[in-house]
């Protein structure tokens, strides 16, 4: 959808146990910032909206985990289906949940969107 799958393999590397949380966050931030400006901006707006939905989780029951289950397979759909789809879905969900939980650290909302800079 948003060139996310091209980064999927790189992003999956974030979950190697030898990376500490600070390294994971830094690596993810680098990958997100490497997206073309229109893709970066679309990703930022989309994840901001999803975070706003999560903020009302007491009413709508949509936690970051629930949102990741719903949107992970759509946002990180493989270009070619290979291997075990269940394994891919686990990684997709973990990646989206990580982005949702770390949104404030991954995107600087005080800056203008990348395409406007």
Number of C-alpha atoms within 10 A of each C-alpha: 11 14 15 20 16 13 15 19 12 13 19 15 13 19 15 9 8 9 13 11 12 9 12 18 18 14 17 23 17 12 16 22 16 12 17 13 16 14 19 22 20 15 19 20 13 12 17 17 12 19 21 11 17 21 15 12 14 9 9 10 13 18 20 22 18 15 19 25 18 14 17 22 18 15 19 23 19 19 9 6 9 8 8 8 11 9 9 20 19 14 19 26 24 18 21 23 21 17 22 22 16 14 18 12 13 18 20 11 12 6 9 10 17 16 12 9 7
